[in-house]
Amino acid sequence: MRRAINERSTVGITMGIKLSSGVFKIPGLSSLSIQTGDFTPSGFRVIPEYRWYFQETERSYMGFYIGGYYKYQVANDNVNGVYTSSSGSVNDIDLDFTVNTHAIGFQVGYKIPIRKRLFVDFIIAGPGVSLIGIDVELKQSLPEAFYEDLGISLIDNLGILDSFDVNINFSGNGNKRNDLIIIPALRYGIKIGYSF
């Protein structure tokens, strides 16, 4: 949904819901100490944005634009698997995993009219920064070393984190632990839409 501010500016909001079923799955963790099934997270995202178009056009808000965006996204999943400690003991993993993401950044794009109100929107680049909160709640106790091994497995198995030289160090008490990591964000994509 997008609303005009003046002849060259708009504000908009994009929302989405992800159900746990579907074709998109994230491969499970596979390391010497942790083996899990695939992740099938559910959650939602909200992205408010501002755009300023370089030229005025007869057709609503087309051409090159610059702007800013904010993204809030939450995804959670129940994770099951097996943890093998350094001493060789084997434990079942049953935990709730939640990821909260806050991102802010700038964007550059180009919006092309196709038909009377139909358009294609190319978000060419959207550099920014992401603050990612990771929350883990164990449903049954595991050895303390599990949290360190989980952080290492997440970095090793989710290649994007390894690219930014990130460390995940869970803190907290009991069966609830969390960490906050900061990495660069990049928003890009192609949208097909209809102007009202």
C-alpha positions as CSV (number, residue, x, y, z in Angstrom):
1,M,0.0,0.0,0.0
2,R,1.4,3.4,-1.0
3,R,0.1,6.9,-0.3
4,A,1.2,10.2,-2.0
5,I,2.7,13.0,0.1
6,N,3.2,15.4,-2.8
7,E,3.9,15.3,-6.6
8,R,7.2,13.4,-6.1
9,S,7.0,11.6,-2.7
10,T,5.2,8.6,-1.4
11,V,5.0,6.6,1.8
12,G,4.2,2.9,1.7
13,I,4.0,-0.2,3.7
14,T,4.6,-3.8,2.7
15,M,3.4,-6.7,4.9
16,G,3.8,-10.4,4.7
17,I,3.0,-13.6,6.6
18,K,5.0,-16.8,6.4
19,L,3.2,-20.0,7.5
20,S,5.2,-23.0,8.6
21,S,4.0,-25.0,5.6
22,G,5.3,-24.2,2.2
23,V,8.0,-24.9,-0.3
24,F,10.7,-22.7,1.3
25,K,12.7,-24.5,4.0
26,I,16.1,-23.7,5.5
27,P,18.4,-26.7,5.7
28,G,18.9,-28.0,9.3
29,L,22.1,-27.8,11.2
30,S,24.7,-30.5,10.5
31,S,27.9,-30.5,12.5
32,L,29.9,-32.9,14.6
33,S,27.9,-32.0,17.7
34,I,24.5,-30.8,16.4
35,Q,22.1,-32.5,13.9
36,T,18.6,-31.0,13.3
37,G,15.8,-31.3,10.8
38,D,15.1,-28.6,8.3
39,F,13.8,-25.3,9.6
40,T,10.2,-24.4,8.6
41,P,9.7,-21.0,10.3
42,S,6.5,-19.1,10.6
43,G,6.3,-15.4,11.2
44,F,5.6,-12.0,9.6
45,R,7.3,-8.9,8.3
46,V,6.4,-5.2,8.0
47,I,8.3,-2.7,5.9
48,P,7.3,0.9,5.9
49,E,9.2,3.0,3.4
50,Y,9.5,6.5,2.0
51,R,10.3,7.3,-1.7
52,W,11.2,10.5,-3.5
53,Y,10.9,10.3,-7.3
54,F,13.4,12.3,-9.5
55,Q,10.9,13.5,-12.0
56,E,7.2,14.3,-12.1
57,T,5.3,12.0,-14.5
58,E,1.8,11.9,-15.9
59,R,1.4,8.4,-14.7
60,S,1.6,8.0,-10.9
61,Y,5.1,7.9,-9.5
62,M,7.2,6.2,-12.1
63,G,10.9,6.4,-12.9
64,F,14.0,6.5,-10.7
65,Y,13.6,7.0,-7.0
66,I,15.5,7.2,-3.7
67,G,14.2,6.6,-0.2
68,G,14.5,5.0,3.1
69,Y,13.0,1.9,4.7
70,Y,12.6,0.2,8.1
71,K,12.0,-3.6,8.3
72,Y,10.7,-5.5,11.3
73,Q,10.5,-9.3,10.9
74,V,9.9,-12.1,13.3
75,A,10.3,-15.8,12.5
76,N,10.0,-18.7,14.9
77,D,10.2,-22.5,14.8
78,N,10.3,-25.6,17.0
79,V,13.6,-27.3,16.4
80,N,14.3,-31.0,17.1
81,G,17.5,-32.9,16.7
82,V,20.4,-34.6,18.5
83,Y,23.3,-33.0,20.4
84,T,26.5,-35.0,21.0
85,S,28.7,-33.4,23.7
86,S,32.5,-33.5,23.6
87,S,32.4,-36.3,26.2
88,G,30.3,-38.4,23.8
89,S,26.9,-38.3,25.6
90,V,24.0,-38.0,23.2
91,N,21.0,-35.8,24.1
92,D,17.7,-35.0,22.3
93,I,17.2,-31.4,21.2
94,D,13.7,-29.9,21.6
95,L,13.7,-26.1,21.6
96,D,11.8,-23.0,20.4
97,F,13.9,-20.7,18.2
98,T,12.9,-17.1,17.5
99,V,14.6,-14.5,15.3
100,N,13.6,-10.8,15.6
101,T,15.1,-8.5,12.9
102,H,15.1,-4.7,12.9
103,A,16.7,-3.2,9.8
104,I,17.0,0.4,8.5
105,G,18.5,1.7,5.3
106,F,18.4,3.6,2.1
107,Q,17.1,2.4,-1.3
108,V,17.5,3.2,-5.0
109,G,15.1,1.9,-7.6
110,Y,13.3,2.3,-10.8
111,K,9.5,1.8,-11.3
112,I,8.3,1.1,-14.9
113,P,4.7,1.3,-16.1
114,I,3.4,-1.8,-18.0
115,R,-0.2,-1.0,-18.6
116,K,-2.7,1.6,-17.4
117,R,-2.1,0.8,-13.7
118,L,0.2,-2.2,-13.8
119,F,3.9,-1.7,-13.0
120,V,7.2,-3.4,-12.3
121,D,9.3,-2.0,-9.5
122,F,13.0,-2.8,-9.4
123,I,14.7,-2.2,-6.0
124,I,18.2,-1.9,-7.4
125,A,20.0,-1.4,-4.0
126,G,19.0,-1.0,-0.4
127,P,22.1,-0.8,1.8
128,G,21.5,-0.6,5.6
129,V,22.1,-2.3,8.9
130,S,20.3,-5.2,10.6
131,L,20.0,-5.9,14.4
132,I,19.1,-9.5,14.8
133,G,17.9,-10.9,18.1
134,I,18.2,-14.6,18.5
135,D,16.1,-16.2,21.3
136,V,16.4,-19.9,22.3
137,E,14.2,-21.7,24.8
138,L,15.0,-25.3,25.6
139,K,12.1,-27.5,26.5
140,Q,14.5,-29.9,28.3
141,S,17.9,-29.1,29.8
142,L,21.1,-29.7,27.9
143,P,24.8,-29.3,29.0
144,E,26.0,-25.7,29.2
145,A,28.4,-26.4,26.3
146,F,25.4,-26.8,24.0
147,Y,24.9,-23.0,23.7
148,E,28.5,-22.4,22.5
149,D,28.2,-25.4,20.0
150,L,24.8,-24.0,18.8
151,G,26.3,-20.6,18.1
152,I,29.2,-22.2,16.1
153,S,26.8,-24.4,14.2
154,L,24.5,-21.5,13.2
155,I,27.5,-19.6,11.9
156,D,29.0,-22.6,10.0
157,N,25.6,-23.7,8.5
158,L,24.1,-20.3,7.7
159,G,26.8,-19.0,5.3
160,I,25.7,-15.4,5.4
161,L,26.7,-15.0,9.0
162,D,30.2,-16.4,8.4
163,S,30.7,-13.8,5.7
164,F,30.5,-11.0,8.3
165,D,32.8,-12.5,10.9
166,V,30.0,-12.7,13.5
167,N,30.2,-14.6,16.8
168,I,27.0,-15.8,18.5
169,N,27.4,-15.9,22.3
170,F,24.2,-16.8,24.0
171,S,23.6,-15.2,27.4
172,G,20.9,-15.6,30.0
173,N,19.8,-18.0,32.8
174,G,18.2,-21.5,32.8
175,N,16.7,-22.7,29.6
176,K,16.2,-19.3,28.0
177,R,19.2,-17.7,26.2
178,N,19.6,-14.9,23.7
179,D,22.1,-12.9,21.7
180,L,22.0,-9.8,19.5
181,I,24.1,-9.6,16.4
182,I,24.6,-6.6,14.0
183,I,25.3,-7.2,10.3
184,P,24.9,-5.1,7.1
185,A,21.5,-5.3,5.4
186,L,20.8,-5.3,1.7
187,R,17.3,-4.9,0.3
188,Y,16.8,-5.7,-3.4
189,G,14.1,-7.3,-5.5
190,I,11.5,-7.0,-8.2
191,K,7.8,-6.3,-7.5
192,I,4.9,-6.4,-9.8
193,G,2.0,-4.3,-8.7
194,Y,-1.2,-2.4,-9.4
195,S,-1.7,1.3,-8.6
196,F,-5.1,2.3,-7.3
